[in-house]
Amino acid sequence: MRVFNFAAGPATMPLEVLEQAREELTDWSGSGMSVMEVSHRSKAFVAVAAAAETRLRRLLGVSDDYHVLFLQGGATGQFAAIPMNLAGPGDTVSYVNTGAWSKKAIGEARRFAEVEVVADEAASGYSTVPDATSLSPAPGSRYLHYTPNETIGGVEFGYVPDAGDVPLVADFSSTILSRPVDVDRFSLIYAGAQKNLGPAGICLVIVRKDLAGQARDGTPMVWDYAQMAAADSMLNTPPTLAWYLVGLVLEWVERQGGLPAMAARNRAKAEQLYTTIEESPFYSNPVAPAARSWMNVPFLLADSALEPTFLTEAREAGLVNLEGHRSVGGLRASIYNAMPLEGVTALTDFMKEFERRHG
């Protein structure tokens, strides 16, 4: 029996996609082979890769001014690749610190450049985002980096920072495809696939073409955007199964009505869950209302001693992976694109019943 999986990543995937992959697993496209066994150089797989890029460009409105790359190493790999491609040794780069993933990106960037943290929300316990009017890159910065959504803390920007003439770089791992976005406001967008795009193992990079080709000496080929773009992201053998599944997810998003439909659906799910939390003295959310995430909703019980009981009973009800991240504790529901409204309804109904019995 399928459960409702609220994991932060690897996360739930659309059932239609999983069923299609199951049907095609041993005989993909009439080849008599699995897609995992087909050469990435074959015309058949090159067509899969090209179709995925075309759909992604169409969904996000990505112009020909940008390369679209499908890489390995996850978003964590990009923490290093970004300064290696966009900054030289000793250059200044600006970062915004709003939580765990921002901090990791900052720590890695410090190995390659001079990092200026231009906004730091640590004083709020990472429950807020900086005011838009106060946020600007440091003088001489090669780029400004921020994390639109912090998966662990459930903190989300409600605006796109104005970086002026400085390239704006964003880690969209938790929010990609969840709503429309004006890609032209960014110089580089990157996203690990394992939340809204598909399975773990592949990372999306959308980078303005004029910024490729500037990698510093010593940058490994697989992190050099220009070299990967010239090879259509196939400088090395790519994760073919993950790439194929990303393509199926993109088809699924189009069938749902594209990003406007995803936005309406995701807004409704988040509002239902936050309303349940807000209307009860038994539950609370630690994030400032204006900075609350649509994708990752942390919550606490009035009596934290009840958390193990909550998790056990939730699992018995088919609601799994509601544990908060080990670094912060508590509870957390990740409600990405593939989580249906029925799953959120099942969770909120359970929360109300749990409160009735234990409150």
Secondary structure, DSSP 4 states (H G I P E B T S, - for coil): ---EE--SSS----HHHHHHHHHHSSSGGGSSS-GGGS-TTSHHHHHHHHHHHHHHHHHHT--TTEEEEEESSHHHHHHHHHHHHH--TT-EEEEEE-SHHHHHHHHHHTTTSEEEEEEE-GGGTS-----GGG--PPTT-S-EEE-SEETTTTEE-SS----TTSPEEEE-TTTTTSS---GGG-SEEEEESTTTTSSTT-EEEEEEGGGTT-PPTT--GGG-HHHHHHTTT-SS---HHHHHHHHHHHHHHHHHTHHHHHHHHHHHHHHHHHHHHHT-SSEE--S-GGGB-SSEEEEEESSGGGHHHHHHHHHHTTEE--BPPTTT-SEEEE--TTS-HHHHHHHHHHHHHHHHHH-
